[in-house]
Amino acid sequence: MTSNVTSATMTDCPSGPGMLLPFLYCIIFPFGVALNSIAVWISLHVRSTSTFMVYLGNLVLSDMVVTLLIPFEVFQDLNTVSAVFHMFSCRFLKPMKYTCMYVSISVLGLISVDRFFKIVQPRGQMLCQNLLFGRWVSAIVWVFMITTTGLPNMVLTDRYPNTSSAAGSCMFYKGEPGIRVHEVITISLNLFFWLVCVLVVVCYMCIAQTVIQSFRKSGSSNSQAKQTTKLRVFLVLLVFLVCFGPYHVVRVPYTFQQTKSNGSCSDPLSRYAKELGLLFATVNVCLDPIVYFFLCREYNEKLTAMITDAGNAQAPSETSYKRLYTLSH
């Protein structure tokens, strides 16, 4: 049974964090589109030969969806948007973004486990080369996140606005069941993130230790290779923790304060902290393609070949110009 949002609750709350976050999103968007377009192109031209490549393709897909949703994020943060657009964003666009964000977190966890089995425990490598297994796991992740994160929020965001002003919070579009479900989903996903976080840290620390020990056992004095291994592990952990950590630190306290407000506005500082954490999480779409370059040899080689081909394509035109210049003088 749907109901309307009263005009009192629509106008009493601040509608957004000002112009700073929209401005920062506008900076992120072109970089995200450029980097993820390259990642998508490479993914389409690199043959999937392992579960790692399958997981990487799903990560590229989720990052691209989040990137394409950035303009709508900007529009919603503006004070001039209509209540209809704001409600549409709360009901469909934000659940899509959160679904893709947690798909990315899940896939990053799967990639860490995949690398662990391939490097630390080679006996489990048969799963790392089973493409069917990788595709099934990826499909399960998408279905699970859509049905447990996206759909419940879409269905239970069912209170339609009766004014032209946008509500300050998406909670105003939810009834009591929607608010309770939102609270449970948020807490569950936060717990899920920290479990994946521990998994990622443990896996990559074990990987770094195993690789460095293999250098020592072989008697290799290649300190540069050791430093490169440490750098790759540090980069992956840094991107994961810096992008997703801040949001999950502030998310649960904000949700409790948001759902217990009984229709009143949530604390602006708490809300802005959550929005800033979400901005950090969105920056991940720009950093993931850089991580691909360090982690994936096929991705690295394809990107290098693409740059080389672009340089070779430009060279003939310069040569032709020089010939024409010589003939004309």
C-alpha positions in Angstrom: 0.0 0.0 0.0 1.7 3.2 -1.1 1.3 6.6 0.6 2.4 10.2 0.0 5.3 12.1 1.6 4.0 15.1 3.5 5.1 18.6 2.5 6.4 19.2 6.0 9.0 16.5 5.8 9.9 17.4 2.2 11.0 20.9 2.9 12.4 20.9 6.5 15.6 18.9 5.7 18.6 20.0 3.7 18.5 18.4 0.3 22.1 17.9 -0.3 25.7 18.5 0.7 26.1 21.7 -1.3 28.1 22.0 -4.4 31.4 20.5 -3.3 30.4 16.8 -3.8 28.7 17.4 -7.2 31.9 19.2 -8.3 34.1 16.4 -7.2 31.8 13.8 -8.9 32.1 15.9 -12.1 35.9 15.5 -11.9 35.7 11.8 -11.3 33.2 11.1 -14.1 35.4 11.8 -17.2 38.4 9.9 -15.8 36.1 7.0 -14.8 34.5 6.9 -18.3 37.9 7.0 -20.1 39.7 4.4 -17.9 36.7 2.0 -17.8 36.1 2.3 -21.5 39.7 1.2 -22.1 39.1 -1.6 -19.5 35.9 -2.7 -21.3 37.6 -2.7 -24.7 40.6 -4.7 -23.4 38.2 -7.2 -21.6 36.3 -7.7 -24.9 39.6 -8.4 -26.8 41.3 -10.6 -24.2 40.3 -14.3 -24.1 39.2 -15.6 -20.7 41.5 -18.4 -20.0 41.1 -18.6 -16.2 38.7 -17.7 -13.4 40.9 -14.6 -12.7 40.0 -13.2 -16.2 36.3 -14.1 -15.6 36.3 -12.2 -12.3 38.1 -9.3 -13.8 35.5 -9.0 -16.5 32.7 -8.8 -13.9 34.7 -6.2 -12.0 35.0 -4.1 -15.1 31.2 -4.4 -15.7 30.2 -3.3 -12.2 32.7 -0.4 -12.3 31.3 0.8 -15.6 27.7 0.7 -14.3 28.8 2.8 -11.3 30.6 5.2 -13.5 27.5 5.7 -15.8 25.4 6.4 -12.7 27.6 9.3 -11.6 25.7 12.0 -13.5 22.5 11.0 -11.8 24.3 11.3 -8.5 25.3 14.8 -9.4 21.7 15.7 -10.4 20.3 14.4 -7.1 22.7 16.4 -5.0 21.5 19.6 -6.7 18.8 21.6 -4.9 16.8 22.1 -8.1 15.8 18.5 -8.8 12.1 17.6 -8.7 10.6 15.3 -6.2 9.8 12.8 -8.9 13.4 12.5 -10.1 14.6 12.3 -6.5 12.2 9.5 -5.7 13.2 7.7 -9.0 16.8 8.0 -8.0 16.2 6.7 -4.5 14.0 3.8 -5.7 16.1 2.6 -8.7 19.4 4.4 -9.3 20.9 4.3 -5.8 20.0 0.6 -5.3 21.7 -0.1 -8.6 24.8 1.7 -7.5 25.0 -0.1 -4.1 24.4 -3.4 -5.8 27.3 -2.9 -8.2 29.5 -1.6 -5.4 29.0 -4.8 -3.4 29.5 -6.9 -6.5 32.8 -5.2 -6.9 33.7 -5.9 -3.3 32.7 -9.5 -3.7 34.7 -9.9 -6.9 37.8 -8.3 -5.3 37.4 -10.9 -2.6 37.1 -13.7 -5.1 40.2 -12.4 -7.0 42.2 -12.4 -3.8 41.2 -16.0 -3.1 41.9 -17.0 -6.7 45.5 -15.5 -6.4 46.0 -17.2 -3.1 45.2 -20.7 -4.5 47.3 -20.1 -7.5 50.4 -18.9 -5.7 50.2 -20.1 -2.1 48.2 -23.3 -2.4 48.8 -24.6 -6.0 46.8 -27.8 -5.1 43.7 -25.7 -5.4 44.7 -24.3 -8.8 42.3 -26.6 -10.7 39.5 -24.3 -9.6 41.5 -21.3 -10.8 41.5 -22.7 -14.3 37.9 -23.9 -14.4 36.0 -21.3 -16.5 32.6 -22.8 -15.8 33.2 -22.5 -12.0 34.3 -18.9 -12.4 31.2 -18.0 -14.5 28.8 -19.8 -12.1 30.3 -18.1 -9.0 30.1 -14.7 -10.8 26.5 -15.3 -11.7 25.7 -16.3 -8.2 27.3 -13.1 -6.8 25.2 -10.9 -9.2 21.9 -12.7 -8.5 22.6 -12.7 -4.7 23.4 -9.0 -4.6 20.5 -8.0 -6.8 17.9 -10.0 -4.8 19.2 -9.1 -1.4 20.4 -5.5 -1.9 18.7 -4.0 -5.0 15.2 -5.5 -5.3 14.2 -5.1 -1.6 15.0 -1.4 -1.7 13.3 -0.9 -5.0 10.1 -2.6 -3.9 9.9 -1.0 -0.5 10.6 2.5 -1.6 7.0 3.1 -2.3 5.9 6.4 -0.7 5.2 8.8 -3.6 5.8 12.6 -3.2 2.8 14.9 -3.3 4.8 18.1 -3.7 7.3 19.4 -6.2 10.1 19.7 -3.6 12.6 16.8 -3.2 12.9 15.2 0.2 16.3 15.5 2.0 16.6 11.8 2.6 15.6 8.6 0.7 14.1 7.4 4.0 11.1 9.7 3.4 10.1 7.5 0.5 10.0 4.3 2.6 7.3 3.1 4.9 8.0 1.3 8.2 8.7 -2.1 6.6 11.1 -0.4 4.1 13.0 1.4 6.9 13.4 -1.8 8.9 14.6 -3.8 5.8 16.9 -1.0 4.9 18.5 -1.1 8.4 19.0 -4.9 8.2 20.5 -4.8 4.7 22.9 -2.0 5.6 24.1 -3.7 8.8 24.5 -7.1 6.9 26.4 -5.5 4.0 28.7 -3.7 6.4 29.5 -6.9 8.2 30.0 -8.6 4.8 32.5 -5.9 3.8 34.6 -6.3 6.9 34.7 -10.1 6.4 35.8 -9.6 2.8 38.3 -7.0 4.0 39.9 -9.5 6.4 40.0 -12.1 3.7 41.7 -9.8 1.2 44.3 -8.6 3.7 45.1 -12.2 4.8 45.3 -13.5 1.2 47.6 -10.8 -0.2 49.9 -10.9 2.9 50.3 -14.6 2.4 50.9 -14.1 -1.3 53.6 -11.5 -0.6 55.2 -13.8 2.0 55.2 -16.8 -0.4 56.7 -14.9 -3.3 59.5 -13.4 -1.2 60.3 -16.8 0.4 60.5 -18.3 -3.1 63.1 -15.7 -4.0 65.1 -16.5 -0.9 65.0 -20.3 -1.5 66.2 -19.9 -5.1 69.1 -17.8 -3.9 68.0 -14.8 -6.0 69.3 -11.4 -5.0 66.7 -9.6 -7.2 65.7 -7.0 -4.7 63.8 -5.1 -7.4 61.5 -8.1 -8.0 60.8 -8.3 -4.2 60.1 -4.6 -4.0 57.7 -4.9 -7.0 55.8 -7.7 -5.3 55.5 -5.7 -2.1 54.4 -2.7 -4.2 51.6 -4.7 -5.9 50.3 -6.1 -2.7 50.5 -2.7 -1.0 48.7 -1.1 -4.0 45.8 -3.5 -3.9 45.3 -3.3 -0.2 45.6 0.5 -0.3 43.0 0.9 -3.0 40.6 -1.5 -1.3 40.9 0.0 2.2 41.1 3.7 1.2 38.1 3.5 -1.2 35.7 1.3 0.8 36.9 1.6 4.4 35.7 5.2 5.2 32.2 4.6 3.9 31.8 1.4 6.0 33.2 3.2 9.1 30.4 5.8 9.0 27.6 3.9 7.3 26.2 1.9 10.3 26.1 4.9 12.8 24.5 7.0 10.1 21.9 4.3 9.4 21.0 4.0 13.1 20.6 7.7 13.4 18.7 7.9 10.1 16.2 5.2 10.9 15.6 6.3 14.5 14.9 9.9 13.6 11.1 9.2 13.4 10.6 11.3 10.4 12.8 14.2 11.5 16.0 15.1 9.7 19.2 13.2 10.3 22.3 15.0 11.6 23.7 17.0 8.6 27.3 16.2 9.7 26.6 12.5 9.9 25.0 12.6 6.5 27.8 14.5 4.9 30.3 12.1 6.4 28.4 9.2 4.8 28.3 11.1 1.4 32.0 11.8 1.6 32.6 8.1 2.3 30.4 7.2 -0.7 32.6 9.6 -2.8 35.7 7.7 -1.8 34.0 4.4 -2.8 33.1 5.9 -6.2 36.8 6.9 -6.7 37.4 3.1 -6.8 36.1 3.1 -10.4 39.1 5.2 -11.4 41.7 3.2 -9.4 40.6 -0.4 -10.4 41.8 0.0 -14.0 45.2 0.9 -12.6 45.2 -2.2 -10.4 44.3 -4.3 -13.5 47.5 -3.0 -15.1 49.6 -4.2 -12.2 47.8 -7.5 -11.5 47.0 -8.9 -14.9 49.7 -9.7 -17.5 47.2 -10.1 -20.3 45.7 -6.7 -19.5 49.1 -5.1 -19.3 50.2 -6.6 -22.7 47.0 -5.6 -24.4 47.2 -2.0 -23.2 50.8 -1.8 -24.2 50.0 -3.2 -27.7 47.1 -0.7 -28.0 49.4 2.2 -27.2 52.0 0.9 -29.6 49.5 0.4 -32.4 48.2 4.0 -31.9 51.8 5.3 -32.2 52.4 3.2 -35.3 49.1 4.4 -36.9 50.3 8.0 -36.4 53.8 7.4 -37.9 52.7 6.8 -41.5 50.8 10.1 -41.6 53.9 12.0 -40.4 56.1 10.2 -43.0 53.6 11.0 -45.8 53.6 14.7 -44.7 57.4 14.8 -44.8 57.4 13.2 -48.3 54.9 15.8 -49.6 56.9 18.6 -48.0 60.1 17.3 -49.8 58.4 17.1 -53.2 57.0 20.6 -52.9 60.4 22.1 -52.2 
